[in-house]
Amino acid sequence: MNHMQSLRDTALMVVDIQTNHYPHCLEQEKTLDVMVRVVEAAKILEVPIIVTEHYPKVFGPTVERLAKATEGIEPLCKIHFSCLADPTIAARVEELGVRNLVLVGAETHIC
């Protein structure tokens, strides 16, 4: 399989970078810089992007800088820790028909 085929089978998932908990993460600006660059690269490479927000009523919306980078992509709300335990997110991944997910975000080892 060549690299371009791998990209066609891949989506980027931006997990839970929200206003009420992200300020408590270490190296916020440095990490946010990397995530924004990954989003921009995904756009250039036409890799689909999924944005999740864990219970936004409590944890707030996606942080402004990342929200601007993902403008036009509606964040998918979730109430489970696992993204794929949420039917809406699982359906979006299935709809895209991808085999690979690249995760960036906060607490991605849980989500």
PEVEN-V308346 format. One record per residue. N is the residue number from 1. PHI is phi in degrees with one decimal (none if undefined). PSI is psi in radians with two decimals (NA if undefined). Layout:
BEGIN
n->N phi->PHI psi->PSI
n->N phi->PHI psi->PSI
END
This chain:
BEGIN
n->1 phi->none psi->2.31
n->2 phi->-85.5 psi->2.96
n->3 phi->-63.4 psi->-0.66
n->4 phi->-66.5 psi->-0.63
n->5 phi->-64.2 psi->-0.71
n->6 phi->-60.9 psi->-0.70
n->7 phi->-65.7 psi->-0.63
n->8 phi->-66.9 psi->-0.39
n->9 phi->-97.2 psi->0.24
n->10 phi->-125.6 psi->2.51
n->11 phi->-130.0 psi->2.69
n->12 phi->-99.9 psi->2.29
n->13 phi->-116.8 psi->2.09
n->14 phi->-97.4 psi->1.96
n->15 phi->-104.4 psi->1.96
n->16 phi->53.8 psi->0.87
n->17 phi->-95.7 psi->1.49
n->18 phi->-117.1 psi->2.72
n->19 phi->-62.7 psi->-0.53
n->20 phi->-87.1 psi->-0.25
n->21 phi->-124.4 psi->-0.42
n->22 phi->-61.8 psi->-0.60
n->23 phi->-59.1 psi->-0.27
n->24 phi->-91.3 psi->-0.06
n->25 phi->-80.7 psi->2.65
n->26 phi->-75.0 psi->2.61
n->27 phi->49.1 psi->0.86
n->28 phi->-56.0 psi->-0.91
n->29 phi->-65.8 psi->-0.76
n->30 phi->-61.9 psi->-0.79
n->31 phi->-67.1 psi->-0.72
n->32 phi->-63.3 psi->-0.68
n->33 phi->-57.0 psi->-0.81
n->34 phi->-64.2 psi->-0.78
n->35 phi->-63.0 psi->-0.71
n->36 phi->-64.4 psi->-0.71
n->37 phi->-64.9 psi->-0.67
n->38 phi->-64.8 psi->-0.73
n->39 phi->-61.3 psi->-0.81
n->40 phi->-62.3 psi->-0.69
n->41 phi->-64.4 psi->-0.74
n->42 phi->-60.3 psi->-0.71
n->43 phi->-62.0 psi->-0.81
n->44 phi->-60.5 psi->-0.73
n->45 phi->-84.0 psi->0.02
n->46 phi->58.6 psi->0.66
n->47 phi->-86.8 psi->2.23
n->48 phi->-60.2 psi->2.56
n->49 phi->-122.4 psi->2.31
n->50 phi->-116.9 psi->2.31
n->51 phi->-115.8 psi->2.30
n->52 phi->-115.5 psi->2.65
n->53 phi->-133.2 psi->2.13
n->54 phi->-81.5 psi->2.02
n->55 phi->36.5 psi->1.23
n->56 phi->-59.4 psi->-0.38
n->57 phi->-61.6 psi->-0.52
n->58 phi->-99.4 psi->-0.81
n->59 phi->-94.8 psi->-0.04
n->60 phi->80.6 psi->3.12
n->61 phi->-79.9 psi->3.03
n->62 phi->-58.6 psi->2.46
n->63 phi->-56.9 psi->2.57
n->64 phi->-55.1 psi->-0.83
n->65 phi->-61.8 psi->-0.71
n->66 phi->-75.3 psi->-0.59
n->67 phi->-62.2 psi->-0.68
n->68 phi->-66.3 psi->-0.70
n->69 phi->-66.2 psi->-0.49
n->70 phi->-109.1 psi->0.40
n->71 phi->-52.8 psi->2.38
n->72 phi->92.6 psi->-0.15
n->73 phi->-106.4 psi->1.99
n->74 phi->-72.7 psi->2.11
n->75 phi->-62.9 psi->2.47
n->76 phi->-96.7 psi->2.14
n->77 phi->-76.1 psi->2.47
n->78 phi->-137.8 psi->2.65
n->79 phi->-118.0 psi->-0.12
n->80 phi->-94.2 psi->2.68
n->81 phi->-66.1 psi->-0.79
n->82 phi->-75.6 psi->2.20
n->83 phi->-59.4 psi->-0.75
n->84 phi->-77.4 psi->-0.12
n->85 phi->-79.7 psi->-0.25
n->86 phi->-86.6 psi->2.14
n->87 phi->-58.5 psi->-0.63
n->88 phi->-66.5 psi->-0.75
n->89 phi->-71.4 psi->-0.76
n->90 phi->-59.3 psi->-0.70
n->91 phi->-65.7 psi->-0.67
n->92 phi->-65.2 psi->-0.75
n->93 phi->-61.7 psi->-0.78
n->94 phi->-62.3 psi->-0.75
n->95 phi->-59.4 psi->-0.67
n->96 phi->-71.9 psi->-0.40
n->97 phi->68.0 psi->0.52
n->98 phi->-91.2 psi->2.69
n->99 phi->-106.1 psi->-0.31
n->100 phi->-124.8 psi->2.40
n->101 phi->-121.3 psi->2.23
n->102 phi->-98.0 psi->2.15
n->103 phi->-104.7 psi->2.35
n->104 phi->-132.5 psi->2.57
n->105 phi->147.9 psi->-2.84
n->106 phi->-103.8 psi->2.37
n->107 phi->60.2 psi->0.59
n->108 phi->-66.8 psi->-0.39
n->109 phi->-68.2 psi->-0.36
n->110 phi->-94.8 psi->-0.72
n->111 phi->-82.7 psi->NA
END
